[in-house]
Amino acid sequence: MKLSIASKFNLVFVTIFAVGFVAAGFIADSLLKQSAREETLQNARLLLEAAKSVRGYTAKQIQPLLANQMKYEFHPQSVPSYSAVENMNVILKAYPDFSYKEATLNPTNLRDKATDWEVDIVQKLRKSPEMTEYSGERETATGRSLYIARPLQIKDGACLSCHSTAANAPKTMVDIYGPNNGFAWQLNEIVGAQVISVPMAVPLQRANAIFRTFMLSLLGVFVAVLIALNVMVHLLVTRRITHMAQVADQVSMGKFEAEEFEVKGGDELSALAQSFTRMRTSLASALKMLDE
């Protein structure tokens, strides 16, 4: 199979680009997915900080104000975990893909009861008290899910006024939640974890959208470069070589009246044209001498 210079050039260029395109796609896909995952985790960390701030505000500002009323009527708004969850439920309306839970092994409010996979996370945090954050992925009924968790540790002895024994807890609280849940907590004990979950489809969708845009842009650049290079090769190389071949054919058949080469520039083809012109002049002179 005979291929023209342009065809060979295009074959080499397309092959090199194809290898580079696949390599760039593999690297970009990996980096974009990792970046999207980290961005999602960072958003989750911001939400965890917001929940932590609400917990601190409730403990320092709200609880003292409601301390006397708690003797007559229990107000769950005075409980840091309750306030944090309620506040996060409002915030998460702007982040519908995220979910927040204060997963607790022995909670007062059973809505905070840790599920099986949350229990595993809490136990990991309990076994490693120095661990301030734990993140990972898990399989769910709707696909893989990304989660991040931080320990809920009893650092304030005031918490034990409600969670040491049912006898010491406010009667109004026990009347609502009962005497069986949320007690026997210890100071410095990790009783649960703040957990934020988000489907992996969320960061993957973002990464895939950017990946498609990047790859289409790269493909567009390739097509533009290929067209530009083909035009350049045609104007600077193949057109001149074709013209030289045509003139050479005419001279080889004794048609010395054929048009002269255009000798412009100082590139290799210009040097070849000059050499061919000199050879043509020498050949014409030699034949003329033979005729004489």
Secondary structure by P-SEA (a helix, b strand, c coil): ccccaaaaaaaaaaaaaaaaaaaaaaaaaaaaaaaaaaaaaaaaaaaaaaaaaaaaaaaccccccccccccccccccccaaaaaaaaaaaaacccccbbbbccccccccccccccaaaaaaaaaaaacccccccccccccccccccbbbbbbccccccccccccccccccaaaaaacccccccccccccccccbbbbbbaaaaaaaaaaaaaaaaaaaaaaaaaaaaaaaaaaaaccaaaaaaaaaaaaaaaaccccccccccccccaaaaaaaaaaaaaaaaaaaaaaaac
